[in-house]
Amino acid sequence: MPSSRSANVARSASSRDAGAGDDSAHVETFARDRLPAAEALPEFLFELPELQFPARLNCAAELLDRWVERGEGGRLAVQGHGGTRWTYAELQAQANRIARVLVEDMGLVPGQRVLLRGANSPMLAASWFGVVKAGGIVVGTMPLLRARELVAIVEKAQVSHALVDSRLAEELDLARPSCHTLREVRQFGGAGAGGANGSGGAGGGSLAPALETLAAAKSATFRTVDTAADDVCLLAFTSGTTGVPKAAMHFHRDVMAACACWPPHVLRATRDDVFIGSPPLAFTFGLGGLLAFPLSIGASTVLVEKATPDVLLPAIAQFKATVCFTAPTSYRAMAGQLAKDAAAHDLSSLRKCVSAGEALPAATRQLWKGATGIEIIDGIGSTELFHIFISADEAHAKPGATGLVVPGYRAAVLDDEGRELPRGQVGRLAIKGPTGCKYLDDPRQASYVQNGWNLTGDAYLQDTDGQFVYQARTDDMIISGGYNIAGPEVESALLLHPAVAECGVIGRADEARGMVVKAFVVLRPGHAGDAAMVATLQEFVKQTIAPYKYPREIEFRTSLPRTETGKLQRFRLREPA
């Protein structure tokens, strides 16, 4: 049973070739230099035969190039609204052209970080592959993030390049004066002009043509960079409980390990399946479920912008999708729509439905099964481990339980001293497997990884059947509608308003959304705590940070519970009035 606690930091330089044949190109070691120390890493397990990866591995070559090399480039790979239908060969060609733009026009060298900003679309998928093929490190961002949030990400990852949908360029343009490392930005999806679509230092620069225009002039061939299996290819940001962004580092082998564990053992999709769903590619839930997993088996995916329940239902019918990934709140909303008018939605093609991102209520599972006849495949994963590590297939689904440990992983429920608890007792969920937490230069590594285990921050128990049953979060993370929201970040936004003296934010249990953000606010003298103030503060938060993080409930107080040292006692805010 081979395992490893080493990141194999000493590694020969990767090479790239944009057609010029220069294999001695500079490699930037920023990410490798900032990996946690070997003793701070979790124990990595590679117990399955399919997890025995070669030393040299590029996940873009495995997910995309190999199908073309095998003569299957004519298979459908990705679809989107507007009639876009790309085969594997066409997706590869577009990714190759984008890789050439990155290298030849934007000066990208392997190891540099590239910010991707856009809603789910074939072009965003091609950009993702273009970055990875060129040896770059993808930094995905949620479309709704505001300028101040983008600044924190760019500065933490020292992002040098960005590819951004023109419709989302404004916030990045506002952020650029504070983004000291960001040199090269290109837009796609619209006109090639605009303040953010230039090169040069912070604040903009000369205008450049749109990414599509630049790519169209390039050759469709590009030799994918020869990267190490443990070279970083992805920085996935998670805000954690403090609001200070954390970057989970993922190797090329991590992406492929995720493809080798949960999908074949639990999902069991086929190459004829058509994947669809709502999670953005900036989430590892979406990146795995809507891009890596389908392409790992030669299947196709449908990338839909803003796949809200009212959009997702007709899209399933339009594209004859067979596998759906979304959050419990979306399944509940879609079940409600089907209850009103089932005949309006043809879901006859749909055969598998996956839920993750938050706990799946038993009532939601039953509602969806009653509306469609399909048993939801539930699962829990984390940004730090890339994707799902506990789940149950349709045959073993159990209302109220998440499932069994996924082959390739080990799971335990630990007490506060790190001892394994017997079944039936609630403790901290701990995971080991081929993927694991590797924060970018962050002291919080020591909290997430202890004694070789990844501690996910979830409280679980294991029932008599061996199924893991979710109890609660062990930290202050609020999971609402499938989004992770850090209460302290919302507090920081509220405190920017001149009427707010102090505030505290918690998650309140909600049947429809799992949790909702609730704020307790103490106003400065002269301000009334009325409905108008509630609306004012909600709109202010929406304009300050991503709109989905705004407090749906605001309660005004004259004071907040604090310790003698002034620390806010959030647990007292959760107590009944």
SULCORVEN-V853199 format. One record per residue. N is the residue number from 0. RES is the residue in three letters. OMEGA is omega in radians with two decimals (none if undefined). D_LAST is the distance of its C-alpha to the last C-alpha in Angstrom with 1 decimal. Layout:
N_RES_OMEGA_D_LAST + N_RES_OMEGA_D_LAST
This chain:
0_MET_-3.07_53.1 + 1_PRO_3.06_53.3 + 2_SER_-3.10_50.3 + 3_SER_2.98_50.0 + 4_ARG_-3.07_48.0 + 5_SER_3.08_50.1 + 6_ALA_-3.10_49.7 + 7_ASN_-3.03_53.5 + 8_VAL_3.13_53.1 + 9_ALA_-3.05_56.9 + 10_ARG_3.12_57.9 + 11_SER_-3.08_60.8 + 12_ALA_3.02_60.3 + 13_SER_3.13_59.6 + 14_SER_3.09_62.0 + 15_ARG_3.09_61.8 + 16_ASP_3.09_64.4 + 17_ALA_-3.12_64.1 + 18_GLY_-3.10_67.6 + 19_ALA_3.06_69.3 + 20_GLY_-3.13_69.4 + 21_ASP_-3.11_68.0 + 22_ASP_-3.14_66.5 + 23_SER_-3.09_66.3 + 24_ALA_3.12_63.7 + 25_HIS_3.05_61.1 + 26_VAL_3.13_57.9 + 27_GLU_-3.02_54.9 + 28_THR_-3.10_53.2 + 29_PHE_-3.06_49.9 + 30_ALA_-3.12_47.7 + 31_ARG_-3.13_49.8 + 32_ASP_-3.06_49.8 + 33_ARG_2.99_46.0 + 34_LEU_3.05_45.4 + 35_PRO_3.06_43.7 + 36_ALA_-3.07_46.2 + 37_ALA_-3.10_47.5 + 38_GLU_3.13_45.7 + 39_ALA_-3.12_42.3 + 40_LEU_3.01_42.9 + 41_PRO_3.02_41.7 + 42_GLU_3.12_44.4 + 43_PHE_-3.12_45.9 + 44_LEU_3.11_47.3 + 45_PHE_-2.97_50.1 + 46_GLU_3.12_50.9 + 47_LEU_3.12_51.7 + 48_PRO_-3.10_55.2 + 49_GLU_3.11_53.9 + 50_LEU_3.12_52.0 + 51_GLN_-3.03_55.2 + 52_PHE_3.05_55.3 + 53_PRO_-3.11_58.3 + 54_ALA_3.13_58.2 + 55_ARG_-3.05_58.7 + 56_LEU_2.98_56.3 + 57_ASN_-3.02_54.9 + 58_CYS_3.08_52.3 + 59_ALA_3.09_53.5 + 60_ALA_-3.13_57.0 + 61_GLU_-3.05_55.5 + 62_LEU_-3.00_53.3 + 63_LEU_-3.02_55.7 + 64_ASP_-3.00_59.2 + 65_ARG_3.13_60.1 + 66_TRP_3.10_59.9 + 67_VAL_3.13_62.4 + 68_GLU_-3.14_64.6 + 69_ARG_-3.13_64.7 + 70_GLY_-3.13_66.0 + 71_GLU_3.14_62.8 + 72_GLY_-3.14_62.0 + 73_GLY_3.11_62.4 + 74_ARG_3.10_59.3 + 75_LEU_-3.12_56.4 + 76_ALA_-3.03_53.8 + 77_VAL_3.07_51.3 + 78_GLN_3.07_50.7 + 79_GLY_3.09_48.7 + 80_HIS_-3.11_48.4 + 81_GLY_3.06_51.5 + 82_GLY_3.13_53.9 + 83_THR_3.09_53.7 + 84_ARG_-3.12_55.1 + 85_TRP_2.97_56.2 + 86_THR_3.07_58.0 + 87_TYR_3.14_57.7 + 88_ALA_3.14_60.8 + 89_GLU_3.08_59.5 + 90_LEU_3.11_56.2 + 91_GLN_-3.12_58.1 + 92_ALA_-3.14_60.5 + 93_GLN_3.09_57.7 + 94_ALA_3.11_55.9 + 95_ASN_3.13_59.3 + 96_ARG_3.12_59.9 + 97_ILE_3.08_56.5 + 98_ALA_3.11_57.2 + 99_ARG_3.08_60.5 + 100_VAL_-3.14_58.8 + 101_LEU_-3.06_56.4 + 102_VAL_-3.00_59.3 + 103_GLU_-3.08_62.2 + 104_ASP_-3.03_60.5 + 105_MET_3.03_57.4 + 106_GLY_-3.13_58.8 + 107_LEU_3.00_56.2 + 108_VAL_-3.13_57.2 + 109_PRO_3.12_55.6 + 110_GLY_3.11_52.5 + 111_GLN_-3.05_51.3 + 112_ARG_-3.11_47.9 + 113_VAL_3.10_47.7 + 114_LEU_3.02_44.6 + 115_LEU_-3.07_44.3 + 116_ARG_-3.14_42.3 + 117_GLY_3.02_42.4 + 118_ALA_3.12_41.0 + 119_ASN_3.14_42.3 + 120_SER_3.05_46.0 + 121_PRO_-3.14_49.4 + 122_MET_3.09_50.1 + 123_LEU_3.10_47.1 + 124_ALA_3.11_48.2 + 125_ALA_3.11_51.7 + 126_SER_3.11_50.4 + 127_TRP_-3.14_48.5 + 128_PHE_3.11_51.7 + 129_GLY_3.12_53.8 + 130_VAL_-3.07_51.8 + 131_VAL_3.12_51.9 + 132_LYS_-3.14_55.6 + 133_ALA_3.13_56.4 + 134_GLY_3.12_54.7 + 135_GLY_3.11_51.8 + 136_ILE_-3.11_48.2 + 137_VAL_2.98_45.8 + 138_VAL_-3.13_42.6 + 139_GLY_3.11_40.7 + 140_THR_3.08_38.1 + 141_MET_-3.11_35.6 + 142_PRO_-3.05_36.9 + 143_LEU_-3.11_33.8 + 144_LEU_3.14_33.7 + 145_ARG_-3.04_34.3 + 146_ALA_-3.07_36.9 + 147_ARG_3.10_34.9 + 148_GLU_3.11_33.8 + 149_LEU_3.11_37.4 + 150_VAL_-3.12_38.7 + 151_ALA_-3.14_36.6 + 152_ILE_-3.12_38.0 + 153_VAL_-3.11_41.6 + 154_GLU_-3.13_41.6 + 155_LYS_-3.09_40.2 + 156_ALA_-3.06_42.7 + 157_GLN_-3.13_45.4 + 158_VAL_-3.13_46.0 + 159_SER_-3.07_49.5 + 160_HIS_3.10_49.9 + 161_ALA_2.97_47.8 + 162_LEU_-2.96_48.4 + 163_VAL_3.01_46.2 + 164_ASP_-3.06_46.0 + 165_SER_-3.14_47.2 + 166_ARG_-3.13_44.3 + 167_LEU_-3.04_41.9 + 168_ALA_-3.01_44.3 + 169_GLU_-3.11_42.7 + 170_GLU_3.10_39.7 + 171_LEU_3.09_42.1 + 172_ASP_3.10_44.5 + 173_LEU_-3.10_41.9 + 174_ALA_-2.94_41.2 + 175_ARG_3.11_44.9 + 176_PRO_3.13_45.6 + 177_SER_-3.13_43.1 + 178_CYS_-2.93_44.3 + 179_HIS_-3.12_47.2 + 180_THR_-3.03_48.4 + 181_LEU_-3.05_48.3 + 182_ARG_-2.98_52.0 + 183_GLU_3.13_52.6 + 184_VAL_3.01_50.7 + 185_ARG_3.13_51.9 + 186_GLN_2.99_50.4 + 187_PHE_3.08_50.8 + 188_GLY_3.14_50.1 + 189_GLY_3.14_51.5 + 190_ALA_-3.08_53.9 + 191_GLY_3.14_55.0 + 192_ALA_3.11_54.5 + 193_GLY_-3.04_51.5 + 194_GLY_-3.08_50.3 + 195_ALA_-3.04_48.8 + 196_ASN_-3.11_51.8 + 197_GLY_3.05_54.0 + 198_SER_3.13_55.1 + 199_GLY_-3.03_55.3 + 200_GLY_-3.12_52.8 + 201_ALA_3.13_49.3 + 202_GLY_3.05_49.3 + 203_GLY_-3.08_51.5 + 204_GLY_-3.12_55.2 + 205_SER_3.14_57.9 + 206_LEU_3.14_57.0 + 207_ALA_3.09_57.7 + 208_PRO_3.11_58.3 + 209_ALA_-3.13_55.6 + 210_LEU_3.14_55.1 + 211_GLU_-3.14_56.7 + 212_THR_3.11_59.7 + 213_LEU_-3.10_60.2 + 214_ALA_-3.09_59.7 + 215_ALA_-3.12_62.2 + 216_ALA_-3.08_64.9 + 217_LYS_3.02_64.4 + 218_SER_3.13_66.0 + 219_ALA_3.11_64.0 + 220_THR_3.10_64.9 + 221_PHE_3.11_63.1 + 222_ARG_-3.11_63.4 + 223_THR_-3.09_59.9 + 224_VAL_3.13_59.4 + 225_ASP_-3.10_60.1 + 226_THR_3.03_56.9 + 227_ALA_3.11_56.0 + 228_ALA_3.14_53.6 + 229_ASP_2.89_51.4 + 230_ASP_3.12_51.6 + 231_VAL_3.08_48.2 + 232_CYS_-3.04_48.1 + 233_LEU_2.94_44.4 + 234_LEU_-3.12_41.6 + 235_ALA_-3.06_38.3 + 236_PHE_3.03_35.5 + 237_THR_-3.01_31.9 + 238_SER_-3.11_29.4 + 239_GLY_-3.05_27.7 + 240_THR_-3.07_24.4 + 241_THR_-3.07_25.6 + 242_GLY_3.07_27.0 + 243_VAL_-3.01_30.4 + 244_PRO_3.03_32.6 + 245_LYS_3.12_34.2 + 246_ALA_3.06_37.4 + 247_ALA_-3.09_38.2 + 248_MET_3.13_42.0 + 249_HIS_3.09_43.8 + 250_PHE_3.00_47.4 + 251_HIS_-3.11_49.8 + 252_ARG_3.12_49.8 + 253_ASP_3.13_46.0 + 254_VAL_-3.11_46.2 + 255_MET_3.09_49.0 + 256_ALA_3.10_47.4 + 257_ALA_3.11_44.3 + 258_CYS_-3.04_46.9 + 259_ALA_-3.03_48.6 + 260_CYS_-3.04_45.7 + 261_TRP_-3.05_43.1 + 262_PRO_-3.10_45.1 + 263_PRO_-3.06_48.2 + 264_HIS_-3.09_46.5 + 265_VAL_-3.11_43.5 + 266_LEU_3.12_43.9 + 267_ARG_3.04_47.7 + 268_ALA_3.13_48.4 + 269_THR_-3.12_52.0 + 270_ARG_3.11_54.1 + 271_ASP_-3.13_54.2 + 272_ASP_3.09_50.4 + 273_VAL_-3.08_48.8 + 274_PHE_3.08_45.4 + 275_ILE_3.10_42.8 + 276_GLY_-3.04_39.1 + 277_SER_-3.02_36.5 + 278_PRO_3.12_35.6 + 279_PRO_3.09_37.3 + 280_LEU_3.07_40.2 + 281_ALA_3.00_38.3 + 282_PHE_3.07_36.0 + 283_THR_3.04_37.9 + 284_PHE_3.12_36.5 + 285_GLY_-3.13_38.5 + 286_LEU_3.09_41.4 + 287_GLY_-3.01_42.0 + 288_GLY_-3.03_41.4 + 289_LEU_3.12_43.1 + 290_LEU_-3.05_45.8 + 291_ALA_-3.06_46.7 + 292_PHE_3.12_46.3 + 293_PRO_-3.10_48.4 + 294_LEU_3.12_51.0 + 295_SER_-3.14_51.4 + 296_ILE_3.13_52.8 + 297_GLY_3.10_54.7 + 298_ALA_3.13_52.3 + 299_SER_-3.12_51.2 + 300_THR_3.06_47.9 + 301_VAL_-3.13_46.6 + 302_LEU_-3.03_44.7 + 303_VAL_3.07_42.7 + 304_GLU_3.04_41.1 + 305_LYS_-3.06_37.5 + 306_ALA_3.04_37.4 + 307_THR_-3.10_34.5 + 308_PRO_-3.12_34.4 + 309_ASP_3.06_36.5 + 310_VAL_-3.05_39.0 + 311_LEU_-3.13_39.0 + 312_LEU_3.11_40.0 + 313_PRO_3.11_43.2 + 314_ALA_3.08_44.0 + 315_ILE_3.14_44.1 + 316_ALA_-3.09_46.6 + 317_GLN_-3.05_48.6 + 318_PHE_-3.12_49.1 + 319_LYS_-3.12_49.3 + 320_ALA_-3.11_46.8 + 321_THR_-3.11_46.5 + 322_VAL_-3.08_43.8 + 323_CYS_3.05_40.4 + 324_PHE_3.02_37.8 + 325_THR_-3.07_34.3 + 326_ALA_3.13_30.6 + 327_PRO_-3.13_28.7 + 328_THR_3.12_27.1 + 329_SER_3.09_30.6 + 330_TYR_3.14_31.9 + 331_ARG_-3.14_29.2 + 332_ALA_3.13_30.1 + 333_MET_3.08_33.8 + 334_ALA_3.09_33.5 + 335_GLY_3.11_32.0 + 336_GLN_3.12_35.0 + 337_LEU_3.12_37.4 + 338_ALA_3.14_36.0 + 339_LYS_-3.07_36.8 + 340_ASP_-3.11_40.3 + 341_ALA_-3.08_41.4 + 342_ALA_-3.10_45.0 + 343_ALA_-3.06_44.3 + 344_HIS_3.13_43.6 + 345_ASP_3.13_46.3 + 346_LEU_-3.06_44.7 + 347_SER_3.14_47.8 + 348_SER_-3.00_48.4 + 349_LEU_-3.13_45.0 + 350_ARG_3.12_45.2 + 351_LYS_3.14_42.6 + 352_CYS_-3.07_39.0 + 353_VAL_3.10_37.1 + 354_SER_3.03_33.4 + 355_ALA_3.14_31.8 + 356_GLY_3.06_29.5 + 357_GLU_-3.12_26.4 + 358_ALA_3.13_25.8 + 359_LEU_3.10_27.5 + 360_PRO_3.13_25.5 + 361_ALA_-3.13_27.8 + 362_ALA_3.12_27.2 + 363_THR_3.08_28.4 + 364_ARG_-3.10_31.4 + 365_GLN_3.11_32.3 + 366_LEU_-3.09_32.0 + 367_TRP_3.12_34.3 + 368_LYS_3.10_36.8 + 369_GLY_-3.11_36.9 + 370_ALA_-3.00_37.6 + 371_THR_-3.03_40.2 + 372_GLY_-3.08_41.2 + 373_ILE_3.06_40.4 + 374_GLU_-3.12_38.4 + 375_ILE_2.98_36.3 + 376_ILE_-3.12_37.2 + 377_ASP_3.11_34.0 + 378_GLY_2.99_34.0 + 379_ILE_3.03_32.3 + 380_GLY_3.06_34.0 + 381_SER_3.08_33.2 + 382_THR_-3.08_34.8 + 383_GLU_-3.13_36.1 + 384_LEU_3.07_38.0 + 385_PHE_-3.07_38.9 + 386_HIS_-2.95_38.0 + 387_ILE_3.10_37.2 + 388_PHE_2.98_37.8 + 389_ILE_-3.05_36.1 + 390_SER_3.05_36.7 + 391_ALA_3.09_38.2 + 392_ASP_-3.04_40.9 + 393_GLU_-3.08_41.0 + 394_ALA_-3.07_42.7 + 395_HIS_3.13_40.2 + 396_ALA_-3.07_37.0 + 397_LYS_-3.11_34.3 + 398_PRO_3.10_31.1 + 399_GLY_-3.14_28.1 + 400_ALA_3.11_30.5 + 401_THR_3.11_31.6 + 402_GLY_-3.09_35.1 + 403_LEU_3.13_37.8 + 404_VAL_-3.13_38.9 + 405_VAL_3.06_41.3 + 406_PRO_-3.06_44.9 + 407_GLY_-3.13_45.7 + 408_TYR_2.95_42.3 + 409_ARG_-3.14_41.0 + 410_ALA_3.10_37.4 + 411_ALA_3.01_35.8 + 412_VAL_-3.01_32.5 + 413_LEU_3.00_32.4 + 414_ASP_-3.06_30.6 + 415_ASP_3.12_29.8 + 416_GLU_3.11_33.4 + 417_GLY_3.12_34.8 + 418_ARG_-3.11_36.0 + 419_GLU_-3.11_36.1 + 420_LEU_3.07_33.8 + 421_PRO_3.14_35.1 + 422_ARG_3.13_34.1 + 423_GLY_3.14_30.8 + 424_GLN_-3.11_29.1 + 425_VAL_3.10_26.5 + 426_GLY_-3.09_27.6 + 427_ARG_3.11_28.5 + 428_LEU_-3.13_30.7 + 429_ALA_-3.01_34.0 + 430_ILE_2.92_36.9 + 431_LYS_3.11_40.6 + 432_GLY_-3.12_43.0 + 433_PRO_3.04_45.5 + 434_THR_-3.13_42.8 + 435_GLY_-3.04_40.4 + 436_CYS_3.04_38.4 + 437_LYS_-3.13_40.7 + 438_TYR_3.08_38.7 + 439_LEU_2.98_40.9 + 440_ASP_-3.01_41.3 + 441_ASP_-3.13_37.6 + 442_PRO_3.14_36.5 + 443_ARG_3.01_33.6 + 444_GLN_-3.08_36.4 + 445_ALA_3.10_36.1 + 446_SER_-3.08_32.4 + 447_TYR_-3.10_33.2 + 448_VAL_3.12_36.5 + 449_GLN_3.11_36.9 + 450_ASN_3.10_40.0 + 451_GLY_-3.13_41.2 + 452_TRP_2.93_38.1 + 453_ASN_3.11_35.9 + 454_LEU_-2.94_32.2 + 455_THR_-3.07_30.4 + 456_GLY_3.13_26.8 + 457_ASP_3.02_25.9 + 458_ALA_-3.09_24.9 + 459_TYR_2.85_27.2 + 460_LEU_3.08_29.0 + 461_GLN_-3.07_32.5 + 462_ASP_-3.05_33.0 + 463_THR_3.11_36.2 + 464_ASP_-3.11_37.9 + 465_GLY_3.13_37.4 + 466_GLN_3.11_35.0 + 467_PHE_-3.04_32.2 + 468_VAL_-3.10_28.7 + 469_TYR_3.11_25.9 + 470_GLN_-3.09_22.6 + 471_ALA_2.95_20.8 + 472_ARG_3.10_21.6 + 473_THR_3.10_22.2 + 474_ASP_-3.07_21.7 + 475_ASP_3.09_19.6 + 476_MET_3.07_21.7 + 477_ILE_3.12_20.1 + 478_ILE_-3.04_22.5 + 479_SER_3.11_22.2 + 480_GLY_-3.13_25.1 + 481_GLY_3.13_27.4 + 482_TYR_2.99_26.9 + 483_ASN_-3.08_25.8 + 484_ILE_3.13_23.7 + 485_ALA_-3.13_23.0 + 486_GLY_3.14_19.8 + 487_PRO_3.11_21.7 + 488_GLU_3.10_24.3 + 489_VAL_3.09_22.0 + 490_GLU_-3.14_20.7 + 491_SER_3.13_24.4 + 492_ALA_3.14_25.1 + 493_LEU_-3.10_22.4 + 494_LEU_3.06_23.6 + 495_LEU_3.14_27.1 + 496_HIS_-3.06_26.1 + 497_PRO_-3.12_27.2 + 498_ALA_-3.02_24.2 + 499_VAL_3.09_21.7 + 500_ALA_3.08_21.4 + 501_GLU_-3.10_19.1 + 502_CYS_3.03_16.7 + 503_GLY_-3.07_15.1 + 504_VAL_3.09_15.4 + 505_ILE_2.98_14.1 + 506_GLY_3.08_15.0 + 507_ARG_-3.13_12.8 + 508_ALA_-3.11_14.7 + 509_ASP_-3.06_16.8 + 510_GLU_-3.05_19.5 + 511_ALA_-3.01_22.0 + 512_ARG_-3.08_21.8 + 513_GLY_3.03_20.6 + 514_MET_2.98_18.0 + 515_VAL_3.12_17.2 + 516_VAL_3.09_16.9 + 517_LYS_-3.13_13.7 + 518_ALA_2.99_14.1 + 519_PHE_-2.97_12.2 + 520_VAL_2.95_15.0 + 521_VAL_-3.09_16.3 + 522_LEU_3.04_19.4 + 523_ARG_3.12_22.6 + 524_PRO_3.13_23.9 + 525_GLY_3.14_25.6 + 526_HIS_-3.10_23.3 + 527_ALA_3.10_21.2 + 528_GLY_-3.09_17.9 + 529_ASP_-3.11_19.0 + 530_ALA_3.14_20.0 + 531_ALA_3.12_23.2 + 532_MET_3.07_21.6 + 533_VAL_-3.12_19.4 + 534_ALA_3.14_22.8 + 535_THR_-3.12_24.6 + 536_LEU_3.11_22.5 + 537_GLN_3.14_22.5 + 538_GLU_3.12_26.3 + 539_PHE_3.13_26.7 + 540_VAL_3.13_25.2 + 541_LYS_-3.13_27.4 + 542_GLN_-3.07_30.4 + 543_THR_3.10_29.7 + 544_ILE_-3.10_29.0 + 545_ALA_-3.03_29.5 + 546_PRO_-3.10_27.9 + 547_TYR_-3.11_26.2 + 548_LYS_-3.03_23.9 + 549_TYR_3.13_22.3 + 550_PRO_3.12_18.5 + 551_ARG_3.07_18.1 + 552_GLU_3.08_14.7 + 553_ILE_3.09_14.1 + 554_GLU_-3.11_11.2 + 555_PHE_3.13_12.7 + 556_ARG_3.06_11.6 + 557_THR_3.10_14.1 + 558_SER_3.12_13.9 + 559_LEU_3.14_12.9 + 560_PRO_-3.13_12.7 + 561_ARG_3.05_16.4 + 562_THR_3.12_19.0 + 563_GLU_3.13_21.9 + 564_THR_3.08_23.9 + 565_GLY_-3.12_21.5 + 566_LYS_-3.13_20.3 + 567_LEU_3.13_17.0 + 568_GLN_-3.09_14.7 + 569_ARG_-3.12_13.5 + 570_PHE_3.12_12.4 + 571_ARG_3.06_9.6 + 572_LEU_-3.13_8.5 + 573_ARG_-3.12_8.7 + 574_GLU_3.10_6.4 + 575_PRO_-3.12_3.8 + 576_ALA_none_0.0
